[in-house]
Amino acid sequence: MKPLYQQDLAQLRTAQQELWQRQSRYVQQSSVFYRDLWQGESPPRRLDDLARLPLSSKAELRLSQAQHPPFGDYLAAVREQVTRLHRTSGTTGQAMNLALSARDCETTEIVGGRAQRLAGLGPAHTVVHCLNYQLWMGGVTDHMTLERTGAMVVPFGVGSTRLLIETIREVGINAISCTPSYPAVIEKTLAEHFPGVEPRDLGLELGLFGGEPGLDDPALRRRLRDTWGMEPRNANYGVSDVMCNFAAQCEFDTRLHFLAADLLFPELIDPDSGASLAIEAGVEGELVLTHLQRDCQPLVRFRSGDIIAVDDTSACECGHEGIRFRVVGRSDDMVVVRGINVFPSMIAAVVNGFEALSGNYRIPLDTPPPWDRLPVAVELTAVASASEGLAQAIEAAIKQALGAGATVTLMPPGSYELSEGKTQRVLRNYQ
């Protein structure tokens, strides 16, 4: 029998409806935050009517935690039920405290395990996990999702890249879990401390990537295959406030498969108006999520801030029957240039097409909007030299690909520190 999240639409909706009826009563009874947000109104019993409820946002959760530390008044469980505390990365604002019960931890690990398994990880692998274990959910929790696949997991964390290389060679590690930008850090360390050792000599066969965008770019995937001899997989998409990992790609399709329909109810909205959009192929909008089962910090109609494009809703060759989607970018990273919405991932796709560039770039915004041209600072490789012609060629490529004008500044090698965690591409330097 198929697992619940893979049931046909009618069976799945029946199960979701039953879960929502229990969860909605629980939230109304136990969450002061949502009682206040709903202004005393009862939540609808039918999921089809969920859009009657107001949306909730990260800004409101931040205010809640500031006024009711440490977990905010959307903590619905009693303090004794909280068995684990995590903290968000804080790349888009003040870091948030995340509370999980034992059941919250277990369901999170089960769903994350589905994602890692779909991406190809299994008992034949020894995987080194290189995300931050210091409070961030990407550390311990993602480690547990890796273990759910039956793989041997090496809890390495971030930093000490030289020791990481030595460990990979000594232990015979054949898979790595990290951000898409971290292989470049390893390459630099290899060149400095391990002369003659090429990335593919390390024997990594599978790369499980998450924590930041970039892997949708075919040029980056080709580079990882050619340089490392590994198969790159987008294995770790999630929203920390909701669930750390609930979507991944399979071996047949680079698009993300939604893997938590038995625990999360997705919606799409227009990011500007908040109007509901149909979840069907060809639709693009902001992902909104509702917990169907959550003890500590249940969220209802929570705006993820991620703009996604639904590409397919038919069955995949891997057997998955849920929606398949791409993350276009974050609404708070979107830069509007003469009416054109530009996301960092779009710039990355252009930058990675130039061999003279390292792939490291920033979008430094020194003045508030509106913007007539997009400022882009790109880093040269160690063997490339700056020229007016190169900058003009990059500007022309951005114009052709995005339709937006850009002013490109060529930066010398090493201008931007290679990050072992999330890399912030849009720099809003104005007050």
N, C-alpha and C positions, 0 to 999 in steps of 0.2 A: 504493500500500500504506500502511495506517495505521502511524504510528510505534509503537514497541514499547510505550510506556505506554498506548496506546489499543487494543491487541489484545484479542480476546475473552478471557474469564477463563481458559479452559484454556490458550491459547497464552501468555498473560501469566504464569501460574503456572509453566509449564515454563521460561520464560526466567528468572523470578525464582529458581527452584530451582537452575538452572545457575550463576547469579551467586552465590547464597548458598554453594554448595559451594566455590567458589574463595575467596570472601571469608572464610568461616569458617576455612578452613585458614590464610589469611593472618593473621587476627586471633590465632588460637591460637599461631602461630609468632612473631609480631612484637609483640604487645601484652602487656607484663608485667602491666598493670592487669587485663586480662580473664583471663589465666591464673590470677592470684591470686584473682579474684572467683569463677572457676569451680572453684577448689580442685583443679586438675589434671585435672578431667573434660573430655573432648572435647565440643565443641558438637555438637548433633544434625545429621545430614546433611539432614534434611527440615525445611523451613520449618514444616510443620504441627506439628512437635514443638518449636518455638522456645520455647514457654511453659515448657519444662522448665528453661530457664536462668534464673538470678536476674535481677531488674531492676537497672539501674544508674541513678544519680541525679546531679543537679548537685552535691549536697553531697559526694559521693564524688570527683567530678572536681575540685572546689575543693581538697579535701584532697590529691589526687594532685599538683596543680600547686604547692601549698605545700611539699610534700615533695620534689618533683622539678621545680624551675623550669627553663625558663619554660613548658614545654608539658605537663608531667606524664608519668607513665610509661605513659599510654595513647597516646603518640606512637609509632606503629608503623613509620614510615618513618625512614630515616637523616636526619640533620640536613641533608645536602646536597640532599635532595629538597624541602625546604621553600622555596617560592619567594615566599610572601606570609604576612605576619602581620596578623591582625585582633584586635580586642578586643571583647568583649561590652559592652553599654551599662552594665551594673552596676546597673540599676534594681531588681533583686530580690536584690542581694547583691554580693559581691566580683566585680569584672570578671575575665573569663577570657581567656587568650591562646589564639587560634585559629590553627592552622597549616594551610596548604593547599599541596599540590603543584601543579604546572602542570596536571595532569589534574583535580585537585579543583577548581581555578579554572574550567577550561573546562566541566566538567559542571554546576557551580553556575550558570554564566552561561547555559548552554543551557536548563536548567529554568526559571530566572528569566525568560528571554526568552519562554518559553511562557506564563508567567503574565501578563507585561505585554502580550503580543500578544492573549491571550484577553480582556483587559480593554479592548481597543480601540485600543492604541497601534500606529502604523505609520509608513511613510515620509512620509505627508502631515503629520506632526506635528513641531513644534519644542517639545521638552519641557525645562523647567527642573527640575533635580533639587535639592531642598532638604532633604536629609538630611545628617547629620554625616559629613564625609569624614575626620575625625580619628580614625583607627584603627578606628572602628565599621564593621562589615561593610555596614551600610546605606548607606554612602557610595560608595566605589569599586566594590564588588561589584554593588550595585544599579545603579550607573551603567552598568556593563558589560551588565547584563541589559536595560536600556533600549536600548542600542545594538544589541542582538541583534534588535530589531524593525525596524530600518532607519530609525528616527526620528533627527532631529538632536537631540543631547543637550547641554544647557548645564549644566556642572558648577558650580552655585552654592554649595551647602552651606547652613549655617545662619548667622544673623546678618545685619546690614546689610540689613534689610528695605526700607529706603527705596531703596537701590541696586537691590534686586530689582525693585521696582515700576518704576523707571526702565528697567531692562533689559528687562522684559516689554514695555513700551510701545515701546522703541526697536527691538528685534529682531523684534517681531511674534510672540512666543511664544504658542502656543495650547493648551499642556498643561502641567500641573504635577505633580510627584511630591513628596509631603510627608506629614506626619502629619495626621490629621483635625482636630487642634486648631490647626494653623498658619494656616488662612485667617482665623481670628479675630484673629491677630496682624497680618496684612496689613491687615485692615479697620481696626484701630486706627491703624496708620501712615498709611493713606489719609486718615482723618478728621483727623489731626494735621498732615500735611504736604502733602496734595493736595486742598485744598478744592474741592468740586464734582465730584470724580472718584469714581464709584461702582465697587464691585467688578466689576460686569458690564461696565464700560467698558474693562477690561483685555483683554477678548477671549479669555479662557481658555475653551476648549470642553470639555476633558476633565481631570478630577482623578483622579490615581492615588494612592490613599491606603494607608498601612501604618504599621507601627512602634508603633501603640497602638490599643486598641479604640475603638469609638464609631460606626463607620459602619453597623453593623447597625440603628441606631436610625432608623426611617423619618422622624422629625421632623428629624433632622440632615440627612438626604438632601434632604428638601424645602427646608430652609433654604439648602443649598448651591445647589440648582437655582434657587430664587427670587432669592437675593441675587447669585449669581455668573453665572447663566446657563450653568453648566457641568454636565456629566454626571459625577456622582461614582461612582467604581468602587473596590471593595476589590481592589487589584491586587497586594498585597505581603504575603502571610502566610508566615511561616517561623519556624524555631527556630534561633537563631544558632549554637548548638553543633552543629547537625545540618546545616542548609542554610538560607541566608538567605531564600529565597523559593521555595516549591513549591506554592502554591495561590492562586487568584484567582477573581473572579467573571467571568461573561460578560455580554453585553448583555441576555440573556434572564432571568437568574436572579441574585439578589443573594447567594445562598449560594456558599460557596467550593468550587471544583473541585480535587480532589487531582490534581496533575499530574506526580508523580515516582514512579509505581509501578515504573518500570524501574530506579530507583536507591535507593528507600526502601521498606521493608516496614512498613506501619502495623499497629498493634494497638490495641485499646481495653481498659482495665482499670478495675475499680472503684478509685477513688483511695484508699479507706480500707483495703480488704482486699488489693488487688493482684490479685484474681481476674480472669481473662480474660473479656471480654465479646464477644459476636458483633458484627461490623461489619455492621449492617443498619439499615434505616430505623426510626427511633424509639428508637434506643439512645443513651444519653449516658454518657460516661466520659472518663477521662484518656487522651490520645494518647501512645502509646509508639512509638518509631521505631527501626529498625535499618538501618544502611547496607548496601546490597548491593554497593556499589563505593565505596571510599574508601581513600586512601593514607595520609594523615598521622594523623588522629585518628579512626579508625573507631569507631563506637558501636554497641552491641548491646543491644537492649531498653532503650533510654534513655527515662526518664520525662521528657516534655516539660514537665509542670506545667500544660499547657493542658487544660481540660475542654471537650470538644467534643460537639455533638449531631449525629448522622448523620441527615439529613433524607431522603435519597434515594440510591438506588443504580442507578436506571434511567437510560437515555440522556437527555441534556438536548437541548433544541431546537438548541443550538449544535453538537451532534454529539459532545460529550464523553460518555464512557461510564463514567467512574469515579465514586467516591463524591462526594456533595455534602454539605457540613457547615457548621455555625455554631460559632464559638468562644463558649462561654458565659462563660468567664472563666478566670483562673489560679487554681490550687489555693492558691497562697500569698497571693492577694488575696481569697480567700473568707472571709467573716465569717459565723459561725453565730449567728443570733439566735433563741433559744428553739427550736432544732432546725431552723430554716429556713436553707438555704444562700443567702446573698446575695452577689452579685458587683457590682463597680462599674458594669458595663454596664447592669445592671438599674436602678440609681439614675439613670444618665444618661438612660435612656428616660423616666423620670418628670420629671426636671429640665427636659429639653428641651421638655416640653409646656407650660411656663409662660412666657408672653411677658415677664413681669416679671423673669425670671432670665437671666443672661448665658450660662448653660450650664456655667460653671466651678464646680466643687464639690470638696469633700474629705470624707473619712470619718475624722475624728480619733479614734483609739482611745487614750484616756488611761489606761485600766485594762486589765489582762489579762482574758481570758475567765473565766467565761461572761458574755454580754451579754443583758440582757432587752430593751433597746431599742437601735436603731442611731443613733449620733450622726451627723448629716449637716449640714455647713456649706455653704450655697449662696450664691452671689454675685448681687447685684441688678444690673440694668442701670443705666445712668447716669440714665435718666428715671423709674425706679421708686422707690418709697418703701417702707420696712419697715412691716409691720403685723402684729399678732397674728393677724389673719384669714388673711393670706397664708401664714404659717408653718403654721397649722393645716390649711389646704387642701393644702399640700404633704405634710404628715404623713398626711393622710387618703388622698391619692393613692398614697403609698408603701405604706400598709397595704392598700389595695385591690389594687394591682398585685402586691405581693410577699407579702402575708400577714404581714409583720413590722412591729412597731411601731417608730417612729422619732421622734427628738427633733431638730427642725430649727432651726438657727440661721441667721438672715439676715445676710449680710455685706455691707458697703458695696462699691460698684464699685471695682475695682482691688485688692481684698484679696489676690487670688492672681495672681502673675505669670503672664502668658501664655507658655507654653513653646514653643520652636522645635523641641524634641526630644520625647522621651517624657515624659508627665505622670504623676507618681505620685499616685494618688487616695487610696489607703489609707495613713494615717499612723499607724504603731504607735509611740506616744510613751511607752509603758511599758517598763520594763527587764525 
